[in-house]
């Protein structure tokens, strides 16, 4: 295994995280053992963060002590890998839908650095009192107003932002690249500093990752 980012490893074109809960599968992922360490394969077709890394993203935005606000945590596929990396940090994992939230609770019961929060990302006033000192805002929400949701929550964070932009959710008729550029311009107009706009295809069709500095 070669460490390509803090806590993220590469071998033969696949990426892995060292499991914080050895012997337990989260979503049926492949595992390998090396030098007594169990590594979980990070599937780029199940996780947009994995797709971003395999597209060449090499900025160390997630570290062992990272404190992350994750909007749209779903059942915890990506959250589980962030949990492997940020072992001395915490992930505030916000999810609105009851069914995936049940799986998220079960995941958090085994991993003490995950705090599951059932809530609507549009109504941050309902969960912001639970947060403290967040350095990364990670958003994966399939809504038409996903840029506005990011803008509302950015004030809770000082550090970095990753917005996984679902272009077809914004405008199903427009070309995804055009949607991404329009949304990026809207974010800039509202004071957001965008560092990169990265097309995640073919691993994640019609998705762009927006890499952001939150001052």
Secondary structure, DSSP 8 states (H G I E B T S, - for coil): -EEEETTEEEETTEEEEE-SSTT--SSS--EEEETTEEEEE--TTT-HHHHHHHTT-------TT-EEEEE--TTSHHHHHHHHH-TTSEEEEEE--HHHHHHHHHHHHH-TTEEEEE--TT-GGGTGGG--SEEEEEE----TTHHHHHHHHHTTEEEEEEEEEEHHHH-SSS-HHHHHHHHHHHHHHTT-EEEEEEE-TTTSTTEEEEEEEE-
